[in-house]
Amino acid sequence: MVKIGNQWDEILNEEFEKDYFKELEKFVDKEYEDYEIFPQKDEIFNALKLTPPDKVKVVILGQDPYINKGQAHGLAFSVKEEWAQFPPSLKNIYREISSDLNIPIDDINKCNRNLTNWAEQGVLLLNTSLTVRAGKSNSHYGRGWEVFTNAIIEYLGQNCEHIVFMLWGNNAINKKRFINQEKNLVLTSVHPSPLSVHRGFFGCKHFSKTNSYLKDNGLEEIKWI
């Protein structure tokens, strides 16, 4: 039985009882028995634990957890502090933040690679798939996680207001259909990975646009750095 420990438990209770989720739980439990799976089992729902629904100001969508040992801890784009190598996409995110907000960064490698601080400020760092097999991206795709995370996006997009949804890359942009754009702000761009970052992520100014929108709606801005 999933226990998140905040209002998400009540909001998602119906999802937890659906057949697809029960099958997903069985699949995930077996995967943890048979393979190395990331993140650790007690970190799967970290994004929801750290950012309750009534605190969500921003949603940033990732795809699935990092596939290397010691990186993933349940927050999209975030890695544990002890991980020596800075993830390329996160490095590009900080480059855009620095340029967008005119905040010089002497050494991006010294920025927070663990984004718990963002989550605690109201940034829901949600991967569309919450688990992955070591070394195999998308290995848990199509098993039910997308149905579950779509329900989260739809709840926030339809029942809440003044949330900024940052949708990076085609997979994330496809989630626009779940969001009431009259009540919320949707910002789209290519993914910040090295393969696509120069095709529109650099210069997108999503971080200043987000803070301007939050401020205009009487909400505290996010301290990105």
Sine and cosine of phi, psi and omega as CSV:
sin_phi,cos_phi,sin_psi,cos_psi,sin_omega,cos_omega
0.00,0.00,0.82,-0.57,-0.01,-1.00
-0.96,0.29,0.72,-0.69,0.06,-1.00
-0.72,-0.70,0.95,-0.31,-0.03,-1.00
-1.00,0.03,-0.64,0.77,0.09,-1.00
0.98,-0.18,0.26,0.97,0.10,-1.00
-0.51,-0.86,-0.30,-0.95,-0.10,-1.00
-0.89,0.46,-0.30,0.95,0.03,-1.00
-0.86,0.50,-0.51,0.86,-0.01,-1.00
-0.86,0.52,-0.71,0.70,0.00,-1.00
-0.95,0.32,-0.69,0.73,-0.04,-1.00
-0.89,0.45,-0.62,0.79,-0.09,-1.00
-0.99,-0.15,0.11,0.99,-0.07,-1.00
-0.82,0.57,-0.68,0.74,0.01,-1.00
-0.90,0.43,-0.60,0.80,0.04,-1.00
-0.89,0.45,-0.68,0.73,-0.02,-1.00
-0.87,0.50,-0.46,0.89,-0.06,-1.00
-1.00,-0.01,-0.13,0.99,-0.04,-1.00
-0.97,0.25,0.44,-0.90,-0.06,-1.00
-0.86,0.50,-0.67,0.74,-0.05,-1.00
-0.87,0.50,-0.61,0.79,-0.03,-1.00
-0.96,0.30,-0.60,0.80,0.05,-1.00
-0.90,0.43,-0.61,0.79,0.07,-1.00
-0.93,0.37,-0.62,0.79,0.05,-1.00
-0.88,0.47,-0.69,0.72,0.02,-1.00
-0.86,0.51,-0.69,0.72,0.02,-1.00
-0.88,0.47,-0.69,0.72,0.00,-1.00
-0.89,0.46,-0.73,0.68,-0.04,-1.00
-0.91,0.43,-0.68,0.73,0.03,-1.00
-0.86,0.52,-0.68,0.73,0.01,-1.00
-0.92,0.40,-0.62,0.78,0.03,-1.00
-0.88,0.47,-0.68,0.73,0.03,-1.00
-0.91,0.42,-0.52,0.86,0.05,-1.00
-0.94,0.33,-0.62,0.78,-0.19,-0.98
-0.99,-0.16,-0.38,0.93,-0.12,-0.99
-0.68,-0.74,0.13,-0.99,0.17,-0.99
-1.00,0.06,0.85,-0.52,-0.10,-0.99
-0.84,-0.54,0.61,-0.79,0.05,-1.00
-0.87,-0.49,0.53,-0.85,-0.08,1.00
-0.97,0.24,-0.14,-0.99,0.14,-0.99
-0.85,0.53,0.46,-0.89,-0.11,-0.99
-0.85,0.52,-0.60,0.80,-0.04,-1.00
-0.98,0.19,0.00,1.00,0.01,-1.00
-0.94,-0.34,0.01,1.00,-0.09,-1.00
-0.81,0.58,-0.69,0.73,-0.11,-0.99
-0.98,-0.22,0.42,0.91,-0.04,-1.00
-0.82,0.57,-0.64,0.77,-0.02,-1.00
-0.86,0.52,-0.68,0.73,-0.01,-1.00
-0.96,0.28,-0.57,0.82,0.02,-1.00
-0.91,0.41,-0.66,0.75,-0.08,-1.00
-0.99,0.15,-0.38,0.92,-0.05,-1.00
-0.77,-0.64,1.00,0.05,0.04,-1.00
-0.88,0.48,0.40,-0.92,-0.09,-1.00
-0.84,0.54,-0.60,0.80,-0.04,-1.00
-0.97,0.24,-0.12,0.99,0.01,-1.00
-0.97,-0.24,-0.10,0.99,-0.10,-0.99
-0.94,0.35,0.84,-0.55,0.10,-1.00
-0.93,-0.37,-0.54,0.84,-0.09,-1.00
-0.68,-0.74,0.62,-0.78,0.14,-0.99
-0.87,-0.50,0.83,-0.55,0.12,-0.99
-0.90,-0.44,0.84,-0.54,-0.07,-1.00
-0.99,-0.16,0.75,-0.66,0.19,-0.98
-0.95,-0.31,-0.07,-1.00,-0.03,-1.00
-0.99,-0.10,-0.95,0.30,0.11,-0.99
-0.59,-0.81,0.17,-0.98,-0.09,-1.00
-0.89,0.46,0.35,-0.94,0.12,-0.99
-0.85,0.52,0.55,-0.84,-0.14,-0.99
-0.98,-0.18,0.05,1.00,0.00,-1.00
-0.97,-0.23,0.57,-0.82,-0.05,-1.00
-0.86,0.51,0.71,-0.71,0.09,-1.00
1.00,0.06,0.00,1.00,-0.02,-1.00
-1.00,-0.10,-0.88,0.47,-0.14,-0.99
-0.92,0.39,0.65,-0.76,0.11,-0.99
-0.56,-0.83,0.47,0.88,0.15,-0.99
1.00,-0.06,0.07,1.00,0.04,-1.00
-0.86,-0.51,0.79,-0.62,0.01,-1.00
-0.85,0.53,0.69,-0.72,0.05,-1.00
0.94,0.33,-0.15,0.99,-0.09,-1.00
-1.00,-0.09,0.56,-0.83,0.11,-0.99
-0.77,-0.64,0.34,-0.94,0.04,-1.00
-0.92,0.39,0.50,-0.86,-0.08,-1.00
-0.85,0.52,-0.55,0.84,-0.10,-0.99
-0.96,0.27,-0.18,0.98,0.02,-1.00
-0.95,0.32,0.85,-0.53,-0.18,-0.98
-0.95,0.31,-0.59,0.81,-0.10,-0.99
-1.00,-0.06,0.76,-0.65,0.01,-1.00
-0.98,0.20,0.82,-0.57,-0.01,-1.00
-0.86,0.51,0.70,-0.71,-0.06,-1.00
-0.84,0.54,-0.67,0.74,-0.02,-1.00
-0.90,0.43,-0.65,0.76,0.01,-1.00
-0.92,0.39,-0.61,0.79,0.06,-1.00
-0.88,0.48,-0.66,0.75,0.03,-1.00
-0.93,0.38,-0.56,0.83,0.08,-1.00
-0.88,0.48,-0.71,0.70,0.01,-1.00
-0.92,0.39,-0.56,0.83,0.06,-1.00
-0.88,0.47,-0.67,0.74,0.03,-1.00
-0.93,0.36,-0.64,0.76,0.06,-1.00
-0.86,0.51,-0.72,0.69,-0.01,-1.00
-0.86,0.51,-0.73,0.68,-0.01,-1.00
-0.93,0.36,-0.71,0.70,-0.08,-1.00
-0.90,0.43,-0.70,0.71,-0.08,-1.00
-0.99,-0.11,0.06,1.00,0.02,-1.00
0.82,0.57,0.73,0.68,0.04,-1.00
-0.92,-0.40,0.95,-0.30,0.00,-1.00
-0.90,0.44,0.68,-0.73,0.09,-1.00
-0.86,-0.51,0.93,-0.37,-0.01,-1.00
-0.91,0.42,-0.63,0.78,-0.03,-1.00
-0.55,-0.83,0.97,-0.24,-0.03,-1.00
-0.85,0.52,-0.51,0.86,-0.01,-1.00
-0.89,0.45,-0.24,0.97,0.03,-1.00
-1.00,-0.08,-0.04,1.00,0.06,-1.00
-0.95,0.31,0.26,-0.96,0.01,-1.00
-0.92,0.38,0.90,-0.44,0.09,-1.00
-1.00,0.04,-0.34,0.94,0.14,-0.99
-1.00,-0.03,0.90,-0.43,-0.14,-0.99
-1.00,-0.10,0.40,0.92,0.04,-1.00
-0.82,0.57,-0.59,0.80,0.02,-1.00
-0.86,0.51,-0.62,0.78,0.08,-1.00
-0.90,0.43,-0.73,0.69,-0.04,-1.00
-0.86,0.51,-0.65,0.76,-0.02,-1.00
-0.94,0.33,-0.33,0.94,0.07,-1.00
-1.00,0.04,-0.10,1.00,0.02,-1.00
0.93,-0.37,0.29,0.96,0.06,-1.00
-0.99,-0.13,0.94,-0.33,0.02,-1.00
-0.99,0.17,0.95,-0.32,-0.05,-1.00
-0.99,-0.12,0.99,0.10,-0.22,-0.97
-0.96,-0.29,0.88,-0.47,0.21,-0.98
-0.98,0.19,0.56,-0.83,0.00,-1.00
-0.97,0.26,-0.39,0.92,0.19,-0.98
-0.86,-0.51,0.76,-0.65,-0.18,-0.98
-1.00,-0.07,-0.10,1.00,0.05,-1.00
-0.65,-0.76,0.31,-0.95,0.00,-1.00
-0.40,-0.92,0.48,-0.88,0.08,-1.00
-0.99,0.13,0.63,-0.77,-0.03,-1.00
-0.80,0.61,0.77,-0.64,0.08,-1.00
0.97,0.24,0.03,1.00,-0.08,-1.00
-0.75,-0.66,1.00,-0.04,0.04,-1.00
-0.85,0.52,0.57,-0.82,0.05,-1.00
0.90,0.44,0.25,0.97,-0.07,-1.00
-0.93,0.36,-0.33,0.95,0.05,-1.00
-0.94,-0.34,0.28,0.96,0.06,-1.00
-0.93,0.37,0.63,-0.77,0.07,-1.00
0.99,0.17,0.17,0.99,-0.02,-1.00
-0.99,-0.15,-0.08,1.00,0.04,-1.00
0.78,-0.62,-0.31,0.95,-0.01,-1.00
-0.86,0.50,-0.62,0.78,-0.05,-1.00
-0.90,0.43,-0.59,0.81,0.06,-1.00
-0.89,0.46,-0.69,0.73,-0.01,-1.00
-0.91,0.42,-0.75,0.66,-0.04,-1.00
-0.96,0.30,-0.47,0.89,0.13,-0.99
-0.88,0.47,-0.61,0.79,0.02,-1.00
-0.90,0.44,-0.60,0.80,0.05,-1.00
-0.91,0.41,-0.73,0.68,0.00,-1.00
-0.88,0.47,-0.68,0.73,-0.02,-1.00
-0.92,0.40,-0.64,0.76,0.05,-1.00
-0.85,0.53,-0.77,0.64,-0.02,-1.00
-0.92,0.40,-0.65,0.76,-0.08,-1.00
-0.95,0.32,-0.40,0.91,-0.04,-1.00
-0.97,-0.26,-0.51,0.86,-0.13,-0.99
-0.97,-0.25,-0.20,0.98,-0.03,-1.00
-0.90,-0.44,0.18,-0.98,0.02,-1.00
-0.64,-0.77,0.34,-0.94,0.01,-1.00
0.89,0.46,0.54,0.84,0.14,-0.99
-0.99,-0.15,0.65,-0.76,0.09,-1.00
-0.99,-0.14,0.83,-0.55,0.07,-1.00
-0.97,-0.25,0.91,-0.41,0.08,-1.00
-1.00,-0.07,0.94,-0.34,-0.07,-1.00
-0.93,-0.37,0.95,-0.31,-0.09,-1.00
-0.92,-0.38,0.88,-0.47,-0.02,-1.00
1.00,-0.04,0.36,-0.93,-0.13,-0.99
-0.87,0.49,-0.63,0.77,-0.01,-1.00
-0.87,0.49,-0.67,0.74,0.01,-1.00
-0.95,0.31,-0.67,0.75,-0.04,-1.00
-0.87,0.49,-0.51,0.86,0.02,-1.00
-0.89,0.46,-0.28,0.96,0.00,-1.00
-0.98,0.18,-0.08,1.00,0.01,-1.00
-0.81,0.59,-0.50,0.86,-0.09,-1.00
-0.90,0.43,-0.30,0.96,-0.01,-1.00
-1.00,0.00,-0.06,1.00,-0.21,-0.98
-0.92,-0.39,0.76,-0.65,0.14,-0.99
-0.98,0.20,0.97,-0.26,-0.10,-0.99
-0.99,0.15,-0.08,1.00,0.12,-0.99
-0.98,0.19,-0.43,0.90,-0.04,-1.00
-0.97,-0.24,-0.26,0.96,-0.10,-1.00
-0.69,-0.73,0.23,-0.97,0.00,-1.00
-0.95,-0.30,0.79,-0.62,0.07,-1.00
-0.93,-0.37,0.83,-0.55,0.05,-1.00
-0.90,-0.44,0.77,-0.63,-0.04,-1.00
-0.84,-0.54,0.47,-0.88,0.00,-1.00
-0.27,-0.96,0.19,-0.98,0.20,-0.98
-0.91,0.40,0.22,-0.98,-0.01,-1.00
-0.96,0.30,0.53,-0.85,0.00,-1.00
-0.98,0.22,0.19,0.98,0.02,-1.00
-0.92,0.38,0.42,-0.91,0.01,-1.00
-0.83,0.57,-0.43,0.90,-0.03,-1.00
-0.94,0.34,-0.44,0.90,-0.12,-0.99
-0.76,-0.65,-0.11,0.99,-0.19,-0.98
-0.85,0.52,-0.52,0.85,-0.04,-1.00
-0.99,0.14,-0.01,1.00,0.00,-1.00
-0.99,-0.17,0.39,0.92,0.11,-0.99
0.66,-0.76,-0.21,0.98,0.05,-1.00
-0.96,0.27,-0.76,0.65,0.10,-0.99
-0.90,0.44,0.84,-0.55,-0.03,-1.00
1.00,-0.09,0.02,1.00,-0.02,-1.00
-0.95,0.31,-0.39,0.92,0.05,-1.00
0.84,0.54,0.55,0.84,-0.02,-1.00
-0.91,0.42,-0.48,0.88,-0.11,-0.99
-0.98,0.20,-0.63,0.78,0.09,-1.00
-0.95,0.31,-0.62,0.78,0.04,-1.00
-0.89,0.46,-0.64,0.77,0.04,-1.00
-0.89,0.46,-0.77,0.64,-0.04,-1.00
-0.91,0.42,-0.59,0.81,0.06,-1.00
-0.89,0.45,-0.69,0.73,0.00,-1.00
-0.90,0.43,-0.70,0.71,0.03,-1.00
-0.88,0.48,-0.72,0.70,0.00,-1.00
-0.88,0.47,-0.68,0.74,0.00,-1.00
-0.89,0.46,-0.41,0.91,-0.01,-1.00
-0.97,-0.26,0.33,0.94,0.12,-0.99
0.97,0.26,0.38,0.93,-0.02,-1.00
-0.94,-0.34,0.48,-0.88,-0.01,-1.00
-0.94,0.33,0.67,-0.74,-0.02,-1.00
-0.95,0.31,0.35,-0.94,0.02,-1.00
-1.00,0.07,0.73,-0.68,0.13,-0.99
-1.00,0.02,0.99,-0.16,-0.11,-0.99
-0.97,0.22,-0.50,0.86,0.01,-1.00
-0.78,-0.62,0.00,0.00,0.00,0.00
